[in-house]
């Protein structure tokens, strides 16, 4: 008789799971309060006017403003642009790391993860020094004769995107590299022995088998960058205004907690919708893969 079919062993397994769950309940309760109570306060604040009365006026004011939708579009452009660049740079880099010897890959991975060991504020101002008109990059370009005048690399969308990619690329690389590292090399050898070119091996073997890691990295990048504040604030120079900066200015300039709370809820809803869409797409791809395998 199998272990799964033994009622006594199954009951012991359920009791063990309930015991470990009971040990974690205090921590879950504290974390739940820390996450839910501020969210409930923001929801309540979004319905309060400056006079302390409940109203939907904050939602009408925020949702009817063109600045809100412009900030929303900027947020999506930054997140999508960061994701696209991370995919373009991260997948070949993960493939190169997974193809090398483990010792060499570990050393290279340490260099890739090095930016995460530095404060995001320090890194952002480091990019400001590099990208400004009299910075090191423009000085090298003009000094070598490649450009006649300094390029506008900072205080715009380009500079903000560079800073965000620099921060998010290691976080995208981690799950992709782990997925590619787990691919059985015999499958790659089998495809090559059947006459598949390098491009065909990557397209038909490596990318499908590492799709889970790519999706996980994409979710991390897209969701994380939606709430970015420091990088757009410093490298954007006031010209790149996602929702996070719109919230800060609403509070610092107008002290309008109701409108800022509405913007915060809009940001949370946007994150939730994107997460659901990405997870649904991942499940559909997994379902289609299983259906193709059984066909």
PAPA-97678 format. One line per 4 residues: number of its first residue (from 1); their letters; for each residue x, y, z of C-alpha. Coordinates in Angstrom, 2 decimals, decimal comma. Last residue first. Layout:
NUM	A	X/Y/Z  ...
END
This chain:
295	XXXX	-1,32/15,54/-28,03  -0,26/15,12/-24,42  2,80/17,38/-24,82  0,83/19,98/-26,77
291	XXXX	-1,76/20,13/-24,02  0,93/20,50/-21,38  2,52/23,38/-23,32  -0,88/25,02/-23,83
287	XXXX	-1,54/24,82/-20,09  1,89/26,27/-19,24  1,33/29,11/-21,71  -2,11/29,78/-20,28
283	XXXX	-0,73/29,74/-16,73  1,99/32,26/-17,64  -0,51/34,54/-19,39  -2,72/34,45/-16,31
279	XXXX	0,26/35,30/-14,10  1,16/38,25/-16,33  -2,40/39,57/-16,46  -2,93/39,15/-12,72
275	XXXX	0,31/40,97/-11,93  -0,58/43,78/-14,35  -4,01/44,21/-12,78  -2,64/44,17/-9,22
271	XXXX	0,07/46,72/-9,98  -2,43/49,06/-11,67  -4,83/48,71/-8,75  -2,02/49,60/-6,33
267	XXXX	-1,04/52,66/-8,38  -4,66/53,82/-8,59  -4,94/53,36/-4,82  -1,87/55,55/-4,35
263	XXXX	-3,31/58,18/-6,71  -6,53/58,19/-4,68  -4,49/58,54/-1,49  -2,64/61,53/-2,97
259	XXXX	-5,97/63,14/-3,83  -7,22/62,74/-0,25  -3,93/63,72/1,38  -3,84/67,09/-0,36
255	XXXX	-0,89/68,86/1,25  -0,80/71,00/-1,92  2,92/71,16/-2,71  4,49/68,34/-0,70
251	XXXX	1,51/65,98/-0,82  0,46/66,36/-4,45  4,11/66,56/-5,40  4,87/63,21/-3,78
247	XXXX	1,87/61,50/-5,40  2,77/62,83/-8,87  6,33/61,61/-8,30  5,05/58,07/-7,70
243	XXXX	2,61/58,32/-10,59  5,36/58,90/-13,14  6,75/62,38/-13,87  9,72/62,60/-16,22
239	XXXX	10,61/66,26/-16,83  11,36/67,14/-13,20  15,05/66,32/-13,57  14,32/62,79/-14,78
235	XXXX	17,62/61,48/-13,42  16,93/62,54/-9,83  13,15/62,16/-9,45  12,89/59,33/-11,97
231	XXXX	15,56/57,33/-10,05  14,26/58,11/-6,57  10,60/57,22/-7,18  10,03/53,77/-8,68
227	XXXX	6,54/52,40/-7,94  5,83/50,87/-11,35  9,42/49,64/-11,51  8,82/46,82/-9,05
223	XXXX	5,77/45,40/-10,82  7,40/45,32/-14,25  10,79/44,05/-13,12  9,58/41,33/-10,76
219	XXXX	6,89/40,14/-13,18  9,42/39,98/-16,01  11,87/38,01/-13,87  9,19/35,46/-13,05
215	XXXX	8,15/35,23/-16,70  11,74/34,70/-17,82  12,26/32,08/-15,13  9,17/30,16/-16,22
211	XXXX	10,10/30,48/-19,90  13,45/28,75/-19,28  12,44/25,46/-20,91  10,77/27,26/-23,84
207	XXXX	13,80/29,57/-24,32  16,44/26,84/-24,18  14,91/24,18/-26,43  13,14/25,51/-29,53
203	XXXX	14,49/29,06/-29,87  17,93/28,58/-28,34  18,50/25,29/-30,14  17,22/26,79/-33,40
199	XXXX	19,58/29,75/-33,10  22,54/27,46/-32,40  21,69/25,33/-35,42  19,75/22,07/-35,14
195	XXXX	21,27/19,11/-36,99  19,85/16,24/-34,93  23,10/16,11/-32,94  22,54/19,73/-31,90
191	XXXX	19,08/18,92/-30,56  20,43/15,93/-28,66  23,31/17,97/-27,23  20,87/20,62/-26,01
187	XXXX	18,63/17,99/-24,44  21,67/16,33/-22,84  22,51/19,69/-21,21  19,51/19,29/-18,93
183	XXXX	18,20/22,77/-18,23  18,64/23,73/-14,56  21,15/26,52/-15,29  18,69/28,11/-17,70
179	XXXX	16,04/28,42/-14,99  18,49/29,77/-12,40  19,88/32,29/-14,92  16,39/33,54/-15,73
175	XXXX	15,44/33,76/-12,04  18,55/35,84/-11,17  18,82/37,95/-14,35  15,69/39,98/-13,80
171	XXXX	16,84/41,12/-10,36  20,32/41,82/-11,75  18,81/43,95/-14,58  16,55/46,00/-12,28
167	XXXX	18,98/48,60/-10,94  20,91/49,34/-14,12  17,66/49,22/-16,09  16,17/51,90/-13,85
163	XXXX	19,18/54,20/-14,22  19,28/53,84/-17,98  15,52/54,45/-18,25  15,76/57,65/-16,24
159	XXXX	18,59/58,91/-18,45  16,62/58,20/-21,60  13,36/59,70/-20,33  14,97/63,08/-19,64
155	XXXX	17,12/64,92/-17,12  20,13/62,97/-18,39  21,60/61,77/-21,68  21,20/64,93/-23,77
151	XXXX	24,34/64,42/-25,90  27,30/66,77/-25,59  28,45/68,45/-28,81  30,35/67,40/-31,94
147	XXXX	30,01/63,69/-31,21  32,41/60,85/-31,97  35,38/63,23/-31,85  37,20/61,34/-29,11
143	XXXX	36,96/64,28/-26,71  33,29/64,80/-27,50  32,40/61,20/-26,69  34,72/60,90/-23,68
139	XXXX	33,48/64,17/-22,16  29,89/63,10/-22,83  30,48/59,86/-20,94  32,42/61,46/-18,06
135	XXXX	29,92/64,18/-17,31  29,82/67,77/-18,56  26,42/67,31/-20,19  25,22/64,95/-17,47
131	XXXX	25,44/61,18/-17,95  28,31/59,99/-15,74  27,76/62,26/-12,75  24,02/61,65/-12,84
127	XXXX	24,68/57,92/-13,13  26,60/58,09/-9,86  23,75/60,12/-8,37  21,44/57,20/-9,12
123	XXXX	23,91/54,65/-7,79  24,30/56,50/-4,50  20,53/56,82/-4,11  20,02/53,13/-4,93
119	XXXX	22,39/52,24/-2,10  25,14/49,84/-3,12  25,20/46,05/-2,67  22,59/45,63/-5,41
115	XXXX	25,04/47,10/-7,95  27,47/44,19/-7,28  25,01/41,51/-8,38  26,47/41,34/-11,90
111	XXXX	30,02/41,25/-10,52  29,08/38,38/-8,19  27,44/36,59/-11,10  30,71/36,76/-13,02
107	XXXX	32,53/35,05/-10,15  29,80/32,43/-9,78  29,78/31,78/-13,53  33,53/31,22/-13,53
103	XXXX	33,23/28,61/-10,79  30,17/27,01/-12,37  31,83/26,63/-15,80  30,25/28,71/-18,53
99	XXXX	27,07/28,09/-20,50  24,70/29,27/-17,76  26,53/32,60/-17,58  26,33/33,12/-21,35
95	XXXX	22,63/32,21/-21,40  21,95/34,58/-18,51  23,73/37,37/-20,38  21,85/36,61/-23,60
91	XXXX	18,52/36,68/-21,66  19,34/39,75/-19,58  20,25/42,33/-22,21  17,19/42,14/-24,48
87	XXXX	14,91/41,10/-21,62  16,18/43,90/-19,36  15,74/46,40/-22,21  12,14/45,29/-22,75
83	XXXX	11,34/45,36/-19,02  12,80/48,82/-18,51  10,82/50,12/-21,48  7,62/48,54/-20,16
79	XXXX	8,08/50,02/-16,70  9,06/53,46/-17,99  6,26/53,56/-20,56  3,71/52,33/-18,01
75	XXXX	4,67/55,03/-15,51  4,71/57,73/-18,20  1,20/56,72/-19,31  -0,04/56,86/-15,71
71	XXXX	1,58/60,27/-15,20  -0,16/61,54/-18,35  -3,41/60,02/-17,10  -3,10/61,84/-13,81
67	XXXX	-2,03/65,11/-15,42  -5,14/65,05/-17,61  -7,29/65,40/-14,52  -10,75/63,78/-14,52
63	XXXX	-9,58/60,78/-12,51  -8,02/62,95/-9,80  -10,89/65,39/-9,31  -13,65/62,79/-9,54
59	XXXX	-11,82/60,44/-7,18  -11,25/63,23/-4,65  -14,88/64,28/-4,91  -16,13/60,86/-3,88
55	XXXX	-17,16/62,27/-0,51  -16,83/61,72/3,23  -16,38/64,90/5,24  -13,20/65,90/7,07
51	XXXX	-13,13/69,49/5,79  -10,15/68,70/3,52  -12,35/66,02/1,97  -12,23/62,39/3,03
47	XXXX	-12,93/59,52/0,60  -9,28/58,85/-0,25  -8,39/58,93/3,44  -10,50/55,84/4,11
43	XXXX	-8,78/53,88/1,33  -5,37/55,07/2,56  -6,20/54,02/6,13  -7,35/50,61/4,91
39	XXXX	-4,03/50,17/3,09  -2,08/51,23/6,17  -4,01/48,61/8,23  -3,64/45,78/5,72
35	XXXX	0,12/45,41/5,34  1,32/45,87/8,93  -1,73/43,99/10,21  -1,04/41,06/7,90
31	XXXX	2,65/41,01/8,83  1,75/40,87/12,53  -0,87/38,15/12,01  1,40/36,11/9,75
27	XXXX	4,16/36,28/12,39  1,77/35,13/15,11  0,31/32,39/12,83  3,67/30,84/11,90
23	XXXX	3,76/28,29/14,70  0,12/27,38/14,06  0,99/26,64/10,43  3,76/24,29/11,55
19	XXXX	1,27/22,39/13,71  -1,45/22,35/11,03  1,03/20,87/8,52  2,09/18,20/11,01
15	XXXX	-1,53/17,32/11,79  -2,28/16,98/8,06  0,74/14,72/7,54  -0,25/12,55/10,52
11	XXXX	-3,74/12,20/9,02  -2,25/11,12/5,68  -0,03/8,60/7,45  -3,03/7,12/9,26
7	XXXX	-5,18/7,05/6,10  -2,53/5,11/4,09  -3,22/5,72/0,36  -0,55/8,42/-0,04
3	XXX	2,06/6,17/1,57  1,38/3,44/-0,94  0,00/0,00/0,00
END
